[in-house]
Amino acid sequence: MICFFAGNLGTKHDILEDAILKASGNRLLSFAYIKKEKKSFEFWLGKKKDSNKRFFLDCGAFTACAQGYEIDINEYIAYIKENEKNIFCCASLDKIGDAKQSRKNHEYMLANGIDSIPTFHLGSDLKELEMYCESSKYFAIGKIIPLLKQKERLFRSLDQCWSIIKNYWPIKVHAFGVMNPLVLTKYPFYSCDSTTAILEGGLGRVIDFGGTGLKHAGWRATETTGKHGYLVDSNGSKHLKRRIHNVKEMVKFEKYLTNLWANRGIQWT
């Protein structure tokens, strides 16, 4: 299992990115934030190739759609080609709400020499999923997050997906935006990504690996117990330490998942 740490840092870019590199080496950034998070992009896509880095470039389509614009596919392709030596994988450019156009974008990127990762969104026609299974070695499943509070519906949808995926095994599948133990221990995803460590650390929340999953607590709770005194503050000055702490704890969870699936007979090279 590979967990890519996602999310914008805002400040302390070098320190935080270096902490992620040393603890994990796995980072996801959105093309939609290429200017806003320039320092983070420079850190991960520097001139020197680093075998310890696994950088996932997300297309940024969801963010762009929410902000009322579209990502230019040719600009996206050009950027990937310019930095391909330091990109572990990249997402195909999605067209939000239009599965057919998303597939066309994926095919266009393939025709231009970019072996990108297409995304199947839960709720779409399962024929789309089967087409991606037939044509790709690595693809993603999206729209999991909106269903996390509807577990019966979520697992019904994922069961349908994996009933198809198993016919193309071994195939690598990414879970977009998910670090949920119930999902990741039930289905053999190759990779996932999450903003939890970075986002929650900035909001004053502390994460701990509890042996089989992740436990979350606000700084007021940890202040009461005294367990995380060095991470507690009232003015946001210790967000850096919280984020680094959260990254390290989530790496423990990543290792737990890797061992769990290895014991079930599934190992990735």
C-alpha positions in Angstrom: 0.0 0.0 0.0 1.2 3.5 -0.9 -0.3 6.5 0.8 0.3 9.8 -0.9 0.1 12.8 1.4 -2.1 15.4 -0.2 -3.0 19.0 0.7 -1.6 22.5 0.6 0.9 23.6 3.2 0.5 27.4 3.1 3.7 28.1 5.1 6.9 26.3 6.1 7.1 24.5 2.8 10.7 23.3 2.9 10.5 21.9 6.5 7.2 20.2 6.0 8.0 18.8 2.5 11.3 17.5 3.9 9.5 15.8 6.8 7.1 14.1 4.3 10.1 13.0 2.2 12.0 11.5 5.1 9.0 9.8 6.7 7.2 8.6 3.5 8.5 9.9 0.2 5.0 9.9 -1.2 3.3 13.2 -2.2 0.3 14.2 -4.2 -0.2 17.8 -5.5 -2.9 19.2 -7.7 -2.1 20.9 -11.0 -4.8 23.5 -10.1 -2.4 24.8 -7.4 0.7 24.9 -9.5 1.1 28.6 -8.9 -0.2 28.8 -5.3 2.0 25.9 -4.2 5.0 26.8 -6.3 7.6 26.0 -3.6 6.1 22.6 -3.0 6.1 21.7 -6.7 9.8 22.9 -6.9 10.7 20.7 -4.0 9.2 17.5 -5.5 10.0 18.2 -9.2 13.5 19.6 -8.8 16.1 19.0 -11.5 17.8 16.1 -9.6 15.9 12.8 -9.8 15.5 11.2 -6.3 14.6 7.6 -6.0 13.1 8.2 -2.6 10.4 10.4 -4.1 7.1 9.2 -5.4 5.2 12.1 -6.8 1.6 11.9 -7.9 0.3 14.7 -10.1 -3.4 15.2 -9.8 -5.1 16.9 -12.7 -7.0 19.4 -10.5 -10.2 19.2 -12.4 -12.4 19.1 -9.4 -10.8 22.3 -7.9 -10.9 24.0 -11.3 -14.6 23.1 -11.8 -15.5 24.4 -8.3 -13.7 27.7 -9.1 -15.4 28.1 -12.5 -12.7 27.3 -15.0 -11.2 24.3 -16.8 -7.7 22.9 -17.0 -6.2 23.2 -20.4 -5.3 19.6 -21.4 -2.4 20.6 -23.7 -0.9 22.7 -20.9 -1.3 19.8 -18.6 0.4 17.4 -21.0 3.2 19.8 -21.7 3.9 20.2 -17.9 4.0 16.4 -17.5 6.4 15.9 -20.3 8.6 18.7 -18.9 8.8 17.0 -15.5 8.2 13.3 -16.3 11.5 12.1 -14.9 10.3 13.1 -11.4 6.7 12.1 -11.7 5.8 8.7 -10.4 2.2 8.8 -11.8 -0.3 11.4 -13.0 -4.1 11.4 -13.3 -5.9 11.8 -16.6 -7.8 15.0 -17.0 -11.3 14.5 -15.7 -14.3 16.3 -17.1 -16.5 16.5 -14.0 -19.9 14.9 -14.6 -19.0 13.7 -18.1 -17.6 10.2 -18.1 -17.4 10.0 -21.9 -15.3 13.2 -22.2 -13.1 12.0 -19.3 -12.4 8.8 -21.3 -11.7 10.9 -24.4 -9.2 13.0 -22.4 -7.5 9.8 -21.2 -7.3 8.5 -24.8 -6.0 11.9 -26.0 -3.3 11.8 -23.3 -2.3 8.3 -24.3 -2.0 9.3 -27.9 0.3 12.1 -26.8 2.6 9.7 -24.9 1.2 10.2 -21.4 0.3 6.9 -19.6 -2.0 8.6 -17.2 -4.3 7.1 -14.6 -8.0 7.3 -15.5 -10.7 7.7 -12.8 -13.9 5.8 -12.5 -16.4 7.6 -10.3 -18.8 5.6 -8.2 -22.3 5.8 -9.6 -21.1 5.8 -13.3 -21.9 3.1 -15.7 -19.9 0.0 -14.8 -19.1 -0.5 -18.5 -16.7 2.5 -18.1 -15.0 0.6 -15.3 -14.6 -2.5 -17.4 -13.1 -0.5 -20.2 -10.5 1.0 -17.9 -9.7 -2.5 -16.5 -9.2 -3.8 -20.0 -7.0 -0.9 -21.2 -5.1 0.3 -18.0 -2.6 -1.2 -15.6 -3.4 1.4 -13.0 -6.6 3.4 -12.5 -8.4 5.2 -9.8 -11.8 5.1 -8.1 -13.3 8.5 -7.2 -16.5 9.8 -5.4 -15.8 7.5 -2.4 -15.7 10.4 0.1 -19.4 11.5 -0.4 -20.5 8.0 0.5 -18.4 7.4 3.7 -21.4 8.3 5.9 -23.6 6.0 3.9 -21.7 2.8 4.5 -24.2 0.3 3.2 -24.5 2.2 -0.1 -20.7 2.7 -0.3 -19.9 -1.0 0.2 -22.6 -2.1 -2.2 -21.0 0.2 -4.8 -17.4 -0.9 -4.1 -18.5 -4.6 -4.0 -19.9 -4.1 -7.6 -16.6 -2.5 -8.7 -14.4 -5.2 -7.2 -16.6 -8.0 -8.6 -15.4 -6.7 -12.0 -11.8 -5.7 -11.0 -11.1 -9.2 -9.7 -11.4 -10.5 -13.3 -8.4 -8.4 -14.3 -6.2 -9.1 -11.3 -3.5 -8.1 -10.6 -4.4 -4.5 -11.5 -3.4 -1.5 -9.5 -6.2 0.6 -8.1 -6.0 4.0 -6.4 -8.6 5.3 -3.9 -8.9 9.1 -4.3 -9.1 11.0 -1.1 -9.5 8.1 1.2 -7.6 7.0 4.4 -10.5 5.1 5.9 -9.7 1.8 7.7 -13.0 0.2 6.9 -12.4 0.8 3.1 -8.7 0.1 3.0 -8.8 -3.1 5.0 -11.8 -4.5 3.0 -10.5 -3.9 -0.5 -6.9 -4.4 -1.8 -6.2 -0.9 -3.1 -2.6 -0.4 -4.4 -2.6 3.2 -3.3 -4.6 6.0 -1.8 -4.2 9.7 -0.9 -5.3 11.9 2.0 -5.2 15.5 3.1 -5.9 14.4 6.7 -2.4 14.7 8.1 -1.7 18.2 6.7 -5.3 19.6 7.0 -6.1 18.4 10.5 -2.7 19.4 11.8 -3.3 22.9 10.7 -6.8 22.9 12.3 -5.3 21.8 15.7 -6.1 18.1 15.4 -3.7 15.3 16.4 -3.8 11.8 14.8 -2.5 8.6 16.4 -2.2 5.1 14.9 -4.1 2.8 17.3 -2.8 -0.6 16.2 -5.4 -1.2 13.5 -6.7 2.3 12.6 -6.3 6.0 13.2 -7.6 8.0 16.2 -8.3 11.7 15.9 -8.4 14.3 18.7 -8.7 18.1 18.9 -6.0 20.0 20.8 -8.3 20.7 23.7 -8.8 17.0 24.3 -5.0 16.3 24.1 -4.4 19.3 26.4 -6.7 17.6 29.0 -5.0 14.3 28.9 -1.5 15.8 28.5 -0.6 13.0 26.0 0.4 15.5 23.4 1.5 18.5 25.4 4.3 19.4 23.0 1.7 19.7 20.2 -0.8 21.8 22.1 -1.2 25.5 21.5 -3.9 28.1 21.5 -2.6 30.4 18.7 -1.7 28.0 15.9 2.1 28.2 16.5 2.6 24.5 16.7 0.8 23.5 13.5 4.1 22.4 12.0 4.8 19.9 14.8 1.3 18.5 14.6 1.5 18.0 10.9 4.8 16.2 11.1 3.5 14.1 14.0 0.4 13.2 11.9 2.5 12.2 8.9 4.6 9.8 11.0 1.5 8.2 12.5 -0.2 7.8 9.1 3.0 6.1 7.8 2.6 3.6 10.6 -1.0 2.9 9.3 0.4 2.6 5.8 2.8 -0.1 7.0 0.1 -1.9 8.9 -2.1 -2.0 5.7 0.9 -3.3 3.7 1.5 -6.1 6.1 -2.2 -6.9 6.4 -2.5 -7.5 2.7 0.8 -9.3 2.5 -0.5 -11.8 5.1 -3.6 -12.2 2.9 -1.3 -13.0 0.0 -1.3 -9.7 -1.8 2.1 -8.0 -2.3 3.1 -5.2 -4.6 6.6 -4.7 -6.1 
